[in-house]
Amino acid sequence: MRSDRSNPTATHHGEEGISSVISTILMICLVVVIVMIVATLILSEPLPDEIPHAAIFARNESGNFTLAHMAGDPLKEGAYRIYVDTIHGLIDETANFTGLKDGIWSAGETLTYNGMEELERVVITAISGRTEVILADLGPGGRSRGTTPTETATPTPTPTPTPTQKDALLNTGTGKSGTLAPDGYLEFKVTGLYSKVKIDNTQYDLIIDDTVKLMVGTKGKGRIFTNWPMITTFDYDDVTLYINGELKRNGQINEIYISNHTNLISTLTLDVPPFNGWTKLEVDGQIHIDGDDGRRIILYNLMPNTGGVMNLNNQLEDVYFVGSIASYTLG
């Protein structure tokens, strides 16, 4: 009997075990490779750009139609479109709005229309990738029609102040500053998408029918800008934010964008202490002060004017206000 013969059955089972292990390893490697390929494809896709927001206001004087970028993000050439409503529907007239100096439409700059169409309605949109949203839908005379991005346009009341409101302008020279009185507030109902308030670096994304209240504290120097139906600036360091009656946070407003709103209420009061300096005060078209004046000036219930604009800048040592007021006192 030979004792050195190998066992063929044992060898066969050993080879099967090795083959099973190798198959498992190859399968794991294949899955890892597939996962890496998919992850690479996903991560290599460019992140979508944030949709810009800007307040656009139109003026039509003596046949000279201009669009003014009042506040918000700069708009690069090619990142926005301007449509004009004609008997054939909306047509792209972006190329006929000229005035860019560096290819960027920034706050404070205007575009002038050089085309041949009658401008009864102008729609300005922002483009980000495949997304196009409405920045402004302006009707006759440049007033906003109050539309909301990506939604079917619905009629919105013209932003005419209440009967007690009077259009006003206040402008003072350096040294004659003013502050908003403590506990005055701006309250409104949100009716537009993409609306938000960022306070002390905490962002609150708002939804339709949210009621927002912005109450000013003891630090009443800053800026406000509204261009109906948008609110794009409420730059004060001491603001208490309420949403639907619930106190959310107190601090500095870092950013605000309200794309559409209604039911605006204001108890904001601007107090300009007595100081002898150049002053201009105009209320409902009547000039009450135009020159050096040392009286105290108080404006009550600051609101947008009949053009839908409220522009208050009292953050430095002077005051500039365009809007409407319920009343005023001189003393």
C-alpha positions in Angstrom: 0.0 0.0 0.0 1.3 3.4 -0.9 1.0 6.1 1.8 2.0 9.1 -0.3 -1.0 9.2 -2.6 -2.8 12.6 -2.5 -6.5 12.9 -1.8 -8.2 14.2 -4.9 -11.4 15.0 -3.1 -9.7 17.3 -0.6 -7.9 19.1 -3.3 -11.2 19.7 -5.2 -12.9 21.1 -2.1 -10.0 23.5 -1.4 -10.0 24.9 -4.9 -13.8 25.5 -4.6 -13.2 27.5 -1.4 -10.5 29.6 -3.0 -12.6 30.3 -6.0 -15.6 31.4 -3.8 -13.3 33.9 -1.9 -11.9 35.3 -5.1 -15.4 35.8 -6.6 -16.6 37.6 -3.5 -13.5 39.9 -3.5 -14.1 40.6 -7.2 -17.7 41.4 -6.6 -16.9 43.8 -3.8 -14.3 45.5 -6.0 -16.8 45.9 -8.8 -19.4 47.5 -6.5 -16.7 49.9 -5.1 -15.7 50.9 -8.6 -19.4 51.5 -9.6 -20.0 53.6 -6.5 -16.9 55.7 -7.2 -17.9 56.3 -10.8 -21.4 57.4 -9.8 -20.0 59.6 -7.0 -17.6 61.2 -9.4 -20.3 61.9 -11.9 -22.5 63.5 -9.2 -19.8 65.6 -7.6 -18.5 66.7 -11.0 -21.8 68.4 -11.8 -21.5 72.1 -11.2 -23.6 73.4 -8.3 -26.4 75.6 -9.4 -25.9 79.3 -9.0 -28.0 81.2 -6.5 -30.8 83.0 -8.1 -30.1 86.8 -7.9 -32.6 89.2 -6.5 -32.8 92.9 -7.4 -35.2 95.8 -7.0 -35.9 97.3 -10.4 -37.8 100.5 -10.9 -39.0 102.0 -14.3 -39.3 105.6 -15.3 -41.0 106.9 -18.5 -40.4 110.7 -18.9 -40.9 112.5 -22.2 -40.7 109.2 -24.1 -37.4 108.3 -22.5 -37.9 104.9 -20.8 -35.3 103.7 -18.3 -34.9 100.8 -15.9 -33.1 101.7 -12.7 -31.4 99.0 -10.5 -32.3 100.3 -7.1 -30.9 97.6 -4.7 -29.9 94.0 -4.5 -27.6 91.7 -6.4 -25.6 92.9 -9.4 -26.9 91.3 -12.7 -24.2 90.2 -15.1 -24.8 90.5 -18.8 -26.5 87.3 -20.1 -27.8 86.5 -16.6 -31.0 88.5 -17.1 -33.6 89.1 -19.8 -36.0 92.0 -20.5 -39.2 91.2 -22.2 -41.7 93.7 -23.7 -45.4 92.9 -24.0 -46.7 93.4 -27.6 -49.7 92.3 -29.6 -47.6 89.2 -30.5 -47.0 88.4 -26.8 -43.8 88.9 -24.8 -40.7 89.5 -26.9 -37.1 89.6 -25.8 -35.9 93.2 -26.1 -32.8 92.8 -23.8 -30.4 93.9 -26.6 -32.3 97.2 -26.9 -31.8 98.2 -23.3 -28.3 99.8 -23.2 -26.1 101.6 -20.7 -23.9 98.9 -19.2 -20.3 100.1 -18.7 -18.6 96.9 -17.6 -21.1 94.2 -18.5 -22.6 94.3 -15.0 -25.9 96.0 -14.0 -25.2 97.2 -10.5 -27.3 99.1 -8.0 -27.6 102.8 -8.9 -27.2 102.1 -12.7 -29.9 102.6 -15.3 -30.6 101.0 -18.7 -32.2 103.1 -21.5 -34.6 101.6 -24.0 -33.6 102.2 -27.7 -36.1 99.9 -29.4 -39.3 100.6 -31.4 -42.0 98.9 -29.3 -44.6 100.6 -27.2 -43.8 100.0 -23.6 -47.0 99.2 -21.7 -45.6 96.2 -19.9 -42.0 95.2 -19.2 -40.9 91.9 -17.5 -37.3 91.5 -16.2 -36.2 88.0 -15.3 -33.1 86.5 -13.7 -31.5 83.4 -15.2 -29.6 80.7 -13.3 -28.8 77.6 -15.2 -32.1 76.3 -16.6 -34.1 78.4 -14.1 -35.6 81.7 -15.0 -37.6 83.7 -12.5 -39.3 87.1 -12.6 -37.5 90.0 -10.9 -40.1 92.6 -11.8 -43.3 92.9 -13.8 -43.8 96.5 -14.6 -47.0 97.9 -16.0 -47.9 101.4 -17.4 -45.8 104.2 -16.0 -43.2 101.7 -14.6 -45.3 100.5 -11.6 -45.1 96.9 -10.6 -47.9 94.6 -11.5 -47.1 92.6 -8.4 -46.4 89.2 -9.8 -44.6 86.3 -8.1 -41.8 84.2 -9.7 -42.9 80.9 -11.3 -46.5 81.5 -10.5 -49.4 82.6 -12.7 -49.8 86.4 -12.4 -52.7 87.5 -10.2 -54.0 91.0 -9.8 -52.4 92.9 -6.9 -53.7 96.2 -5.5 -51.8 99.3 -6.6 -49.6 100.4 -3.7 -51.5 103.6 -3.0 -51.1 104.8 0.6 -54.1 105.2 2.8 -56.0 108.5 2.5 -54.1 109.9 5.5 -50.7 109.3 3.9 -48.9 112.1 2.1 -46.0 111.7 -0.3 -42.9 113.3 1.4 -39.3 114.1 0.8 -36.8 115.0 3.6 -33.1 115.7 2.9 -30.7 117.2 5.4 -27.1 118.3 5.3 -24.2 116.8 7.2 -24.6 117.2 10.9 -28.4 117.0 10.9 -29.0 113.4 11.5 -32.1 111.4 12.6 -33.1 108.1 14.2 -36.1 105.9 14.1 -38.0 106.0 17.4 -37.8 102.8 19.5 -40.6 100.2 19.2 -41.7 101.4 15.8 -42.3 98.6 13.3 -43.1 97.5 9.8 -45.6 94.7 9.4 -46.8 92.9 6.3 -48.2 89.6 4.9 -45.9 87.7 2.6 -47.5 86.9 -0.8 -44.4 86.0 -2.9 -42.1 83.0 -3.2 -38.4 83.0 -2.2 -38.9 85.5 0.5 -36.6 85.4 3.5 -35.2 87.3 6.4 -31.7 86.7 7.8 -31.0 88.1 11.2 -27.8 87.6 13.2 -26.7 85.1 10.5 -29.8 83.0 11.1 -32.0 82.7 8.0 -35.8 82.4 8.1 -37.4 81.2 4.9 -40.9 82.6 4.6 -43.9 81.0 3.0 -47.1 82.5 1.5 -49.4 84.1 4.1 -46.7 84.5 6.8 -47.1 87.7 8.7 -43.8 89.4 9.4 -43.1 92.2 11.9 -39.8 94.1 12.1 -39.6 96.2 15.2 -36.8 98.7 15.6 -35.0 98.9 19.0 -32.8 101.6 20.5 -30.3 101.6 17.6 -32.4 103.5 15.1 -29.7 104.4 12.4 -29.7 102.4 9.2 -31.4 102.0 5.8 -34.8 100.9 4.4 -35.6 100.3 0.8 -38.9 99.1 -0.7 -40.0 99.0 -4.3 -43.5 97.6 -4.5 -44.1 94.8 -4.1 -40.5 94.0 -2.9 -38.7 94.8 0.3 -35.0 94.5 -0.2 -33.3 96.5 2.6 -34.0 96.8 6.4 -30.5 97.4 7.5 -30.6 98.1 11.3 -28.6 96.6 14.1 -31.3 96.3 16.7 -34.4 94.6 15.2 -36.8 92.2 16.8 -38.3 89.7 14.2 -41.8 88.3 14.7 -43.3 85.7 12.3 -47.0 85.0 12.7 -46.9 86.8 16.1 -44.1 84.6 17.4 -40.9 86.3 18.5 -38.0 84.7 16.6 -34.9 86.7 17.2 -33.4 90.1 18.1 -30.3 91.4 16.4 -28.9 92.8 13.2 -30.8 92.2 9.9 -28.1 90.7 7.6 -30.4 90.3 4.6 -34.0 90.6 3.6 -35.8 89.8 0.4 -39.6 90.0 0.2 -40.6 89.3 -3.4 -44.2 90.3 -2.8 -46.3 91.5 0.1 -49.6 93.1 1.1 -51.3 94.5 4.2 -48.4 96.8 5.0 -48.6 98.6 8.4 -46.0 101.1 9.6 -45.6 102.8 13.0 -42.0 103.9 12.1 -41.3 107.4 13.3 -38.3 109.4 12.2 -37.0 111.9 14.7 -34.5 114.6 13.6 -33.3 116.6 16.6 -33.0 120.4 16.4 -29.8 121.4 14.5 -29.2 124.4 12.4 -28.3 123.0 9.0 -29.4 122.8 5.4 -32.8 121.1 5.2 -35.4 120.4 2.5 -38.9 119.1 3.5 -41.5 118.6 0.9 -45.0 117.2 1.6 -47.6 116.5 -1.1 -45.7 118.6 -3.5 -45.5 121.7 -1.2 -42.1 122.8 0.0 -42.1 123.6 3.7 -38.4 124.0 4.3 -35.6 124.7 1.7 -32.5 126.1 3.3 -30.9 126.5 6.7 -33.3 125.5 9.5 -32.8 124.6 13.1 -36.1 123.1 14.1 -36.8 119.6 15.2 -38.6 117.4 12.6 -40.6 114.3 13.3 -42.2 112.2 10.5 -44.9 109.7 11.5 -45.9 106.4 9.9 -43.2 106.0 7.2 -44.6 104.1 4.2 -44.0 103.8 0.5 -45.2 106.7 -1.7 -47.7 106.6 -4.5 -45.0 105.2 -6.8 -44.5 102.3 -4.4 -41.0 103.4 -3.2 -39.7 104.0 0.3 -36.1 105.0 0.5 -34.7 105.9 4.0 -31.0 106.4 4.7 -30.2 107.7 8.1 -27.2 105.6 9.0 -24.7 108.5 8.8 -24.8 112.2 9.9 -27.6 113.2 7.6 -31.0 112.0 6.4 -32.5 111.1 3.1 -36.1 110.0 2.9 -38.5 109.5 0.0 -41.8 107.9 0.8 -45.1 108.9 2.4 -46.0 109.9 6.0 -49.3 110.2 8.0 -48.2 113.5 9.5 -45.2 115.6 10.7 -44.3 118.1 13.3 -41.9 121.0 13.3 -40.7 122.4 16.6 
